[in-house]
Amino acid sequence: MGISEDDAILCSVCDRVSARAEEVGFENLTRPEQVFDAIWWLEAEVNNGGFDQYMFNSAGDRCELVLDALAEVGAHATAEICREMYAMMPDGRPSTDRFTRQDQLELAHSTMGEEFGERCTALDHRFYDTEDDLRTLMVAYVHANNLVA
């Protein structure tokens, strides 16, 4: 069985936006491209290794943008889940710098102990089961913003 038409569209947009980001830099992408990229990598990282992985890796550099991006596509429940994850970070706000954020994760782990991992796991499951259908919302967003090639 092949991939769905929606998945093909999203993968195509991802390839094009990623290539443009490498060529011109993320900050020079259009707003719709930035929104797409931020959400794409949030979903990819959380689905692959949970919020802990998202926050640890470079995709987490877009942690502030992703909240606005999720609201922009209508994924309000997912944005709330992210806010809850962010609230566990020192000062209640993750850094947009990867290495500072990694230090924050380490501090949160050491301060909260097992509770941090348990809460991350619970947020991961809420993310997987959220009422927001990110695929459908993203497909609608790429069509509305002419991101489809």
Backbone torsions as a table, in degrees:
resi	resn	phi	psi	omega
1	MET	NA	131.2	-179.6
2	GLY	-82.7	-179.4	179.1
3	ILE	-81.2	156.1	-178.8
4	SER	-70.9	163.3	177.7
5	GLU	-60.4	-41.3	178.9
6	ASP	-61.8	-44.7	178.7
7	ASP	-63.9	-37.6	177.9
8	ALA	-63.2	-41.9	178.1
9	ILE	-62.1	-49.5	-177.8
10	LEU	-62.9	-41.0	178.6
11	CYS	-64.9	-40.3	178.3
12	SER	-63.0	-45.1	178.7
13	VAL	-64.3	-41.8	178.5
14	CYS	-58.4	-47.4	-179.9
15	ASP	-59.3	-44.7	-177.5
16	ARG	-68.3	-44.9	-178.9
17	VAL	-66.7	-40.8	178.3
18	SER	-62.3	-42.2	178.1
19	ALA	-63.5	-42.5	178.3
20	ARG	-64.7	-40.2	179.4
21	ALA	-61.8	-40.2	177.4
22	GLU	-66.5	-37.7	-177.0
23	GLU	-73.5	-47.5	-171.8
24	VAL	-112.1	-8.8	-176.9
25	GLY	91.2	143.7	-177.0
26	PHE	-56.5	-41.3	-176.7
27	GLU	-64.4	-17.4	179.5
28	ASN	-99.5	3.3	173.9
29	LEU	-72.3	158.8	173.7
30	THR	-68.5	161.0	178.4
31	ARG	-56.7	-48.0	178.1
32	PRO	-59.4	-36.5	177.7
33	GLU	-65.8	-41.7	178.4
34	GLN	-63.5	-43.6	178.6
35	VAL	-60.0	-49.1	179.7
36	PHE	-57.5	-50.7	-176.7
37	ASP	-60.3	-45.5	-178.2
38	ALA	-61.5	-44.1	-179.3
39	ILE	-72.2	-41.4	179.6
40	TRP	-54.4	-48.8	-175.4
41	TRP	-76.2	-29.5	171.6
42	LEU	-59.2	-52.4	-177.7
43	GLU	-62.7	-43.0	-178.7
44	ALA	-62.5	-46.0	-177.6
45	GLU	-69.7	-45.0	-179.3
46	VAL	-66.3	-41.6	178.3
47	ASN	-64.9	-30.0	-178.5
48	ASN	-83.3	-42.2	-174.4
49	GLY	-146.7	13.4	176.9
50	GLY	85.7	176.7	-179.6
51	PHE	-61.8	-33.5	178.2
52	ASP	-57.2	-43.9	178.9
53	GLN	-67.3	-44.0	178.6
54	TYR	-56.9	-47.1	-177.8
55	MET	-68.9	-31.7	-178.6
56	PHE	-74.4	-38.9	-173.5
57	ASN	-85.8	171.9	-176.7
58	SER	-62.9	-23.0	177.3
59	ALA	-57.5	-31.6	179.1
60	GLY	-66.5	-12.1	175.9
61	ASP	-60.6	-20.6	-178.8
62	ARG	-98.0	19.5	-173.7
63	CYS	-59.1	-35.6	177.6
64	GLU	-73.2	-46.2	-179.5
65	LEU	-60.8	-37.8	-173.6
66	VAL	-62.6	-30.6	178.0
67	LEU	-63.2	-47.4	177.0
68	ASP	-65.8	-39.1	-179.0
69	ALA	-62.4	-44.4	179.4
70	LEU	-62.9	-41.7	177.3
71	ALA	-63.3	-38.7	-178.3
72	GLU	-63.0	-34.2	179.4
73	VAL	-91.7	-5.3	178.6
74	GLY	93.8	15.8	-178.8
75	ALA	-95.1	65.3	-173.4
76	HIS	-69.9	-37.0	178.7
77	ALA	-66.1	-39.2	178.2
78	THR	-66.5	-40.0	177.2
79	ALA	-60.6	-39.8	179.2
80	GLU	-65.4	-39.4	177.3
81	ILE	-62.1	-42.9	177.6
82	CYS	-62.1	-43.8	179.0
83	ARG	-58.0	-39.6	178.7
84	GLU	-65.9	-37.8	176.2
85	MET	-64.7	-47.0	-177.9
86	TYR	-60.9	-35.4	-178.0
87	ALA	-64.2	-21.1	178.3
88	MET	-79.3	-12.1	-178.9
89	MET	-77.6	154.2	176.1
90	PRO	-52.8	137.7	-176.6
91	ASP	65.8	9.0	176.7
92	GLY	68.6	18.0	-176.5
93	ARG	-152.2	120.4	178.6
94	PRO	-75.0	147.3	176.1
95	SER	-73.1	151.1	173.8
96	THR	-86.5	-2.4	175.2
97	ASP	-94.5	124.0	-173.6
98	ARG	-55.5	-46.3	-173.8
99	PHE	-73.4	-35.3	174.0
100	THR	-65.5	-41.7	179.2
101	ARG	-64.9	-36.8	176.6
102	GLN	-63.5	-39.6	175.1
103	ASP	-63.7	-39.3	177.1
104	GLN	-62.4	-42.7	178.1
105	LEU	-60.5	-44.6	179.8
106	GLU	-61.5	-42.6	178.9
107	LEU	-65.0	-43.1	178.7
108	ALA	-61.9	-42.5	177.9
109	HIS	-60.5	-47.8	-175.9
110	SER	-71.1	-33.5	-179.3
111	THR	-75.3	-44.9	-174.7
112	MET	-92.4	-16.5	179.4
113	GLY	63.0	-139.9	-177.2
114	GLU	-61.1	-28.1	-179.0
115	GLU	-59.9	-36.0	-179.9
116	PHE	-61.3	-49.3	179.4
117	GLY	-62.7	-40.6	179.5
118	GLU	-64.5	-42.2	179.9
119	ARG	-68.8	-39.0	176.3
120	CYS	-60.7	-45.1	179.5
121	THR	-60.9	-42.8	178.8
122	ALA	-63.2	-40.4	177.6
123	LEU	-67.4	-38.1	175.9
124	ASP	-56.5	-47.8	-178.1
125	HIS	-65.4	-38.7	175.9
126	ARG	-63.8	-38.5	177.7
127	PHE	-61.4	-46.8	-179.1
128	TYR	-63.2	-32.8	-174.2
129	ASP	-103.6	8.7	-174.4
130	THR	-59.2	154.0	176.9
131	GLU	-68.8	-20.9	178.1
132	ASP	-70.5	131.3	174.7
133	ASP	-100.5	88.3	-174.0
134	LEU	-57.5	-39.1	-179.6
135	ARG	-59.6	-50.2	-179.2
136	THR	-63.3	-43.4	179.0
137	LEU	-63.0	-39.9	-179.5
138	MET	-69.6	-39.9	178.1
139	VAL	-62.0	-45.3	177.9
140	ALA	-61.2	-40.0	-179.3
141	TYR	-65.2	-44.6	-179.0
142	VAL	-65.8	-35.6	176.5
143	HIS	-68.6	-44.8	-178.8
144	ALA	-64.3	-26.1	-176.6
145	ASN	-110.8	16.6	176.0
146	ASN	53.9	41.4	177.3
147	LEU	-90.3	-8.4	180.0
148	VAL	-77.2	130.6	-177.8
149	ALA	-72.1	NA	NA
